[in-house]
Amino acid sequence: MLFAVLALIFLTRKGPHPDTYKMSDPWTHAPILWAAEEPREHGHGGHGHDSHGVVIGGGASGKW
């Protein structure tokens, strides 16, 4: 019973949460880089080196 009460108190308490970012606010975080393409899959039973897969390591452009 005591465990249930303590669990209920712990699970219903909300921690601090940062304010929601609004598009009109300036971006103050460091740049976030990620790949929008999936890496080429390997190991397809000896199909060789095909040229239709996506190659990671291309370029990126934009204004930081």
MOPAC internal coordinates of N, CA, C and O (Angstrom, degrees):
PM7 1SCF
backbone

  N    0.0000 0     0.00 0     0.00 0    0    0    0
  C    1.4490 1     0.00 0     0.00 0    1    0    0
  C    1.5400 1   110.62 1     0.00 0    2    1    0
  O    1.2310 1   121.56 1   136.27 1    3    2    1
  N    1.3096 1   114.62 1   -43.73 1    3    2    1
  C    1.4600 1   119.31 1   179.44 1    5    3    2
  C    1.5279 1   110.72 1   -62.69 1    6    5    3
  O    1.2310 1   120.88 1   139.90 1    7    6    5
  N    1.3347 1   115.92 1   -40.10 1    7    6    5
  C    1.4631 1   120.04 1   178.24 1    9    7    6
  C    1.5277 1   110.94 1   -61.51 1   10    9    7
  O    1.2310 1   119.82 1   138.83 1   11   10    9
  N    1.3230 1   117.95 1   -41.17 1   11   10    9
  C    1.4666 1   121.83 1   179.99 1   13   11   10
  C    1.5210 1   111.02 1   -64.29 1   14   13   11
  O    1.2310 1   119.88 1   138.75 1   15   14   13
  N    1.3159 1   117.84 1   -41.25 1   15   14   13
  C    1.4640 1   121.36 1   179.30 1   17   15   14
  C    1.5268 1   110.39 1   -66.36 1   18   17   15
  O    1.2310 1   120.37 1   135.03 1   19   18   17
  N    1.3217 1   116.90 1   -44.97 1   19   18   17
  C    1.4642 1   119.91 1   178.86 1   21   19   18
  C    1.5257 1   111.48 1   -64.95 1   22   21   19
  O    1.2310 1   120.16 1   140.00 1   23   22   21
  N    1.3246 1   117.30 1   -40.00 1   23   22   21
  C    1.4606 1   120.69 1   177.73 1   25   23   22
  C    1.5182 1   110.75 1   -64.25 1   26   25   23
  O    1.2310 1   120.03 1   139.92 1   27   26   25
  N    1.3251 1   117.56 1   -40.08 1   27   26   25
  C    1.4647 1   121.13 1   179.10 1   29   27   26
  C    1.5243 1   110.72 1   -63.97 1   30   29   27
  O    1.2310 1   120.37 1   137.30 1   31   30   29
  N    1.3128 1   116.89 1   -42.70 1   31   30   29
  C    1.4670 1   120.41 1   178.27 1   33   31   30
  C    1.5287 1   110.25 1   -64.18 1   34   33   31
  O    1.2310 1   120.33 1   136.16 1   35   34   33
  N    1.3132 1   116.98 1   -43.84 1   35   34   33
  C    1.4623 1   121.42 1  -178.02 1   37   35   34
  C    1.5255 1   111.38 1   -67.08 1   38   37   35
  O    1.2310 1   119.47 1   137.44 1   39   38   37
  N    1.3219 1   118.62 1   -42.56 1   39   38   37
  C    1.4606 1   121.84 1  -174.56 1   41   39   38
  C    1.5242 1   113.42 1   -77.25 1   42   41   39
  O    1.2310 1   119.47 1   157.02 1   43   42   41
  N    1.3265 1   118.61 1   -22.98 1   43   42   41
  C    1.4625 1   120.06 1  -179.38 1   45   43   42
  C    1.5229 1   112.47 1   -90.31 1   46   45   43
  O    1.2310 1   119.83 1   169.91 1   47   46   45
  N    1.3140 1   117.93 1   -10.09 1   47   46   45
  C    1.4597 1   121.56 1  -179.86 1   49   47   46
  C    1.5253 1   109.53 1   -81.75 1   50   49   47
  O    1.2310 1   120.36 1   -48.60 1   51   50   49
  N    1.3112 1   116.91 1   131.40 1   51   50   49
  C    1.4597 1   121.13 1   177.61 1   53   51   50
  C    1.5209 1   109.14 1  -100.10 1   54   53   51
  O    1.2310 1   121.25 1   -41.88 1   55   54   53
  N    1.3161 1   115.21 1   138.12 1   55   54   53
  C    1.4512 1   120.93 1   178.49 1   57   55   54
  C    1.5185 1   110.86 1   -86.26 1   58   57   55
  O    1.2310 1   120.52 1    -0.90 1   59   58   57
  N    1.3227 1   116.61 1   179.10 1   59   58   57
  C    1.4691 1   119.81 1   178.00 1   61   59   58
  C    1.5262 1   110.59 1   -66.14 1   62   61   59
  O    1.2310 1   120.94 1   -38.77 1   63   62   61
  N    1.2992 1   115.81 1   141.23 1   63   62   61
  C    1.4613 1   121.95 1  -179.27 1   65   63   62
  C    1.5198 1   108.05 1  -131.30 1   66   65   63
  O    1.2310 1   119.65 1   -46.81 1   67   66   65
  N    1.3281 1   118.27 1   133.19 1   67   66   65
  C    1.4660 1   119.46 1   179.39 1   69   67   66
  C    1.5249 1   110.93 1   -66.30 1   70   69   67
  O    1.2310 1   121.29 1   -26.17 1   71   70   69
  N    1.3203 1   115.14 1   153.83 1   71   70   69
  C    1.4593 1   119.80 1   177.99 1   73   71   70
  C    1.5180 1   110.33 1   -61.15 1   74   73   71
  O    1.2310 1   120.98 1   -31.76 1   75   74   73
  N    1.3162 1   115.74 1   148.24 1   75   74   73
  C    1.4576 1   121.42 1   178.66 1   77   75   74
  C    1.5247 1   109.46 1   -68.85 1   78   77   75
  O    1.2310 1   120.70 1   -46.61 1   79   78   77
  N    1.3264 1   116.26 1   133.39 1   79   78   77
  C    1.4650 1   120.89 1   179.67 1   81   79   78
  C    1.5222 1   109.62 1   -73.62 1   82   81   79
  O    1.2310 1   120.94 1   -46.10 1   83   82   81
  N    1.3190 1   115.81 1   133.90 1   83   82   81
  C    1.4641 1   121.92 1   176.04 1   85   83   82
  C    1.5258 1   107.86 1  -109.47 1   86   85   83
  O    1.2310 1   120.25 1   -39.04 1   87   86   85
  N    1.3096 1   117.12 1   140.96 1   87   86   85
  C    1.4640 1   121.21 1  -178.06 1   89   87   86
  C    1.5278 1   112.10 1   -60.22 1   90   89   87
  O    1.2310 1   119.83 1   155.85 1   91   90   89
  N    1.3206 1   117.93 1   -24.15 1   91   90   89
  C    1.4646 1   119.97 1   179.71 1   93   91   90
  C    1.5329 1   112.08 1   -79.01 1   94   93   91
  O    1.2310 1   119.78 1   165.07 1   95   94   93
  N    1.3371 1   118.02 1   -14.93 1   95   94   93
  C    1.4614 1   121.87 1   178.05 1   97   95   94
  C    1.5240 1   110.34 1   -78.09 1   98   97   95
  O    1.2310 1   119.50 1   -31.44 1   99   98   97
  N    1.3423 1   118.56 1   148.56 1   99   98   97
  C    1.4677 1   119.61 1   175.35 1  101   99   98
  C    1.5242 1   110.39 1   -69.72 1  102  101   99
  O    1.2310 1   120.83 1   -31.76 1  103  102  101
  N    1.3270 1   116.02 1   148.24 1  103  102  101
  C    1.4634 1   121.42 1   178.85 1  105  103  102
  C    1.5139 1   108.00 1   -85.05 1  106  105  103
  O    1.2310 1   120.25 1   -61.62 1  107  106  105
  N    1.3304 1   117.13 1   118.38 1  107  106  105
  C    1.4594 1   121.28 1  -176.16 1  109  107  106
  C    1.5205 1   112.64 1  -109.23 1  110  109  107
  O    1.2310 1   119.78 1   177.25 1  111  110  109
  N    1.3049 1   118.03 1    -2.75 1  111  110  109
  C    1.4630 1   122.21 1  -178.80 1  113  111  110
  C    1.5258 1   109.30 1   -84.04 1  114  113  111
  O    1.2310 1   120.50 1   -25.06 1  115  114  113
  N    1.3159 1   116.64 1   154.94 1  115  114  113
  C    1.4661 1   120.69 1   175.18 1  117  115  114
  C    1.5305 1   109.31 1   -63.80 1  118  117  115
  O    1.2310 1   119.54 1   -22.54 1  119  118  117
  N    1.3334 1   118.48 1   157.46 1  119  118  117
  C    1.4668 1   120.65 1   179.53 1  121  119  118
  C    1.5259 1   111.85 1   -57.67 1  122  121  119
  O    1.2310 1   121.06 1   -38.19 1  123  122  121
  N    1.3075 1   115.58 1   141.81 1  123  122  121
  C    1.4569 1   122.21 1   177.60 1  125  123  122
  C    1.5206 1   107.23 1  -111.14 1  126  125  123
  O    1.2310 1   120.55 1   -58.10 1  127  126  125
  N    1.3359 1   116.56 1   121.90 1  127  126  125
  C    1.4577 1   121.07 1  -178.66 1  129  127  126
  C    1.5189 1   109.45 1  -111.06 1  130  129  127
  O    1.2310 1   120.36 1   -43.85 1  131  130  129
  N    1.3187 1   116.92 1   136.15 1  131  130  129
  C    1.4547 1   121.73 1   176.15 1  133  131  130
  C    1.5162 1   108.68 1  -151.56 1  134  133  131
  O    1.2310 1   120.51 1   -17.53 1  135  134  133
  N    1.3036 1   116.63 1   162.47 1  135  134  133
  C    1.4609 1   121.58 1   178.12 1  137  135  134
  C    1.5201 1   108.44 1   -95.69 1  138  137  135
  O    1.2310 1   120.48 1   -49.29 1  139  138  137
  N    1.3127 1   116.69 1   130.71 1  139  138  137
  C    1.4537 1   120.98 1   178.89 1  141  139  138
  C    1.5193 1   111.14 1   -91.18 1  142  141  139
  O    1.2310 1   120.12 1  -178.98 1  143  142  141
  N    1.3169 1   117.38 1     1.02 1  143  142  141
  C    1.4630 1   121.28 1  -179.25 1  145  143  142
  C    1.5142 1   109.27 1  -117.61 1  146  145  143
  O    1.2310 1   120.67 1   -33.54 1  147  146  145
  N    1.3238 1   116.33 1   146.46 1  147  146  145
  C    1.4593 1   121.38 1   177.98 1  149  147  146
  C    1.5254 1   109.56 1   -79.13 1  150  149  147
  O    1.2310 1   119.75 1   -33.26 1  151  150  149
  N    1.3270 1   118.08 1   146.74 1  151  150  149
  C    1.4637 1   119.85 1   176.91 1  153  151  150
  C    1.5209 1   111.45 1   -69.64 1  154  153  151
  O    1.2310 1   121.10 1   -23.34 1  155  154  153
  N    1.3272 1   115.51 1   156.66 1  155  154  153
  C    1.4564 1   121.12 1   178.63 1  157  155  154
  C    1.5152 1   109.54 1   -64.37 1  158  157  155
  O    1.2310 1   120.18 1   -44.08 1  159  158  157
  N    1.3176 1   117.27 1   135.92 1  159  158  157
  C    1.4580 1   121.43 1   178.58 1  161  159  158
  C    1.5177 1   109.44 1   -82.15 1  162  161  159
  O    1.2310 1   120.58 1   -36.58 1  163  162  161
  N    1.3133 1   116.49 1   143.42 1  163  162  161
  C    1.4506 1   122.17 1  -178.41 1  165  163  162
  C    1.5140 1   109.97 1  -114.72 1  166  165  163
  O    1.2310 1   120.77 1   -17.41 1  167  166  165
  N    1.3140 1   116.14 1   162.59 1  167  166  165
  C    1.4493 1   121.58 1   171.91 1  169  167  166
  C    1.5098 1   115.13 1    78.88 1  170  169  167
  O    1.2310 1   119.16 1  -130.52 1  171  170  169
  N    1.3077 1   119.21 1    49.48 1  171  170  169
  C    1.4567 1   121.66 1  -179.67 1  173  171  170
  C    1.5195 1   111.56 1  -102.30 1  174  173  171
  O    1.2310 1   120.02 1  -137.65 1  175  174  173
  N    1.3051 1   117.56 1    42.35 1  175  174  173
  C    1.4505 1   120.57 1   172.91 1  177  175  174
  C    1.5037 1   115.79 1    69.96 1  178  177  175
  O    1.2310 1   119.59 1  -139.10 1  179  178  177
  N    1.2975 1   118.39 1    40.90 1  179  178  177
  C    1.4553 1   121.23 1   174.21 1  181  179  178
  C    1.5134 1   115.29 1    76.16 1  182  181  179
  O    1.2310 1   119.67 1  -146.00 1  183  182  181
  N    1.2936 1   118.24 1    34.00 1  183  182  181
  C    1.4621 1   120.86 1   177.83 1  185  183  182
  C    1.5182 1   112.47 1   -78.42 1  186  185  183
  O    1.2310 1   120.05 1   177.50 1  187  186  185
  N    1.2973 1   117.52 1    -2.50 1  187  186  185
  C    1.4640 1   119.90 1   177.87 1  189  187  186
  C    1.5144 1   111.89 1    83.43 1  190  189  187
  O    1.2310 1   121.14 1    12.15 1  191  190  189
  N    1.3181 1   115.42 1  -167.85 1  191  190  189
  C    1.4556 1   121.32 1  -179.55 1  193  191  190
  C    1.5131 1   108.28 1   -97.92 1  194  193  191
  O    1.2310 1   120.79 1   -87.61 1  195  194  193
  N    1.2968 1   116.10 1    92.39 1  195  194  193
  C    1.4676 1   118.81 1  -179.69 1  197  195  194
  C    1.5201 1   110.24 1   -81.67 1  198  197  195
  O    1.2310 1   120.43 1   -19.99 1  199  198  197
  N    1.3061 1   116.78 1   160.01 1  199  198  197
  C    1.4558 1   121.10 1  -175.74 1  201  199  198
  C    1.5193 1   112.24 1  -106.36 1  202  201  199
  O    1.2310 1   119.73 1  -172.80 1  203  202  201
  N    1.3273 1   118.12 1     7.20 1  203  202  201
  C    1.4593 1   118.21 1  -178.13 1  205  203  202
  C    1.5248 1   113.17 1   -97.16 1  206  205  203
  O    1.2310 1   119.27 1  -177.35 1  207  206  205
  N    1.3381 1   118.99 1     2.65 1  207  206  205
  C    1.4593 1   121.56 1   178.48 1  209  207  206
  C    1.5155 1   111.20 1   -79.82 1  210  209  207
  O    1.2310 1   120.96 1   -15.52 1  211  210  209
  N    1.3034 1   115.76 1   164.48 1  211  210  209
  C    1.4550 1   121.36 1   178.64 1  213  211  210
  C    1.5230 1   108.35 1   -84.05 1  214  213  211
  O    1.2310 1   120.30 1   -47.54 1  215  214  213
  N    1.2965 1   117.02 1   132.46 1  215  214  213
  C    1.4571 1   121.55 1  -179.36 1  217  215  214
  C    1.5212 1   108.30 1  -105.55 1  218  217  215
  O    1.2310 1   120.90 1   -57.08 1  219  218  217
  N    1.3148 1   115.88 1   122.92 1  219  218  217
  C    1.4578 1   120.81 1   176.79 1  221  219  218
  C    1.5227 1   107.98 1   -85.09 1  222  221  219
  O    1.2310 1   120.54 1   -35.83 1  223  222  221
  N    1.2925 1   116.57 1   144.17 1  223  222  221
  C    1.4500 1   120.43 1   178.42 1  225  223  222
  C    1.5128 1   111.63 1   114.53 1  226  225  223
  O    1.2310 1   120.62 1  -162.80 1  227  226  225
  N    1.3144 1   116.42 1    17.20 1  227  226  225
  C    1.4551 1   120.59 1   177.55 1  229  227  226
  C    1.5152 1   110.00 1   -74.26 1  230  229  227
  O    1.2310 1   120.12 1    35.16 1  231  230  229
  N    1.2871 1   117.38 1  -144.84 1  231  230  229
  C    1.4486 1   120.62 1  -178.26 1  233  231  230
  C    1.5076 1   111.75 1  -113.68 1  234  233  231
  O    1.2310 1   121.33 1   -12.21 1  235  234  233
  N    1.2921 1   115.07 1   167.79 1  235  234  233
  C    1.4512 1   122.02 1   175.20 1  237  235  234
  C    1.5153 1   107.32 1  -135.42 1  238  237  235
  O    1.2310 1   121.06 1   -31.53 1  239  238  237
  N    1.2877 1   115.58 1   148.47 1  239  238  237
  C    1.4539 1   118.88 1   178.17 1  241  239  238
  C    1.5161 1   108.42 1  -139.13 1  242  241  239
  O    1.2310 1   120.89 1   -18.91 1  243  242  241
  N    1.2695 1   115.91 1   161.09 1  243  242  241
  C    1.4524 1   120.57 1   179.08 1  245  243  242
  C    1.5129 1   110.15 1   150.67 1  246  245  243
  O    1.2310 1   121.09 1    -3.78 1  247  246  245
  N    1.2942 1   115.53 1   176.22 1  247  246  245
  C    1.4560 1   121.27 1  -179.85 1  249  247  246
  C    1.5199 1   107.70 1  -113.11 1  250  249  247
  O    1.2310 1   120.50 1   -57.08 1  251  250  249
  N    1.3290 1   116.65 1   122.92 1  251  250  249
  C    1.4582 1   119.94 1  -179.04 1  253  251  250
  C    1.4901 1   108.55 1   -97.04 1  254  253  251
  O    1.2310 1   120.10 1   180.00 1  255  254  253

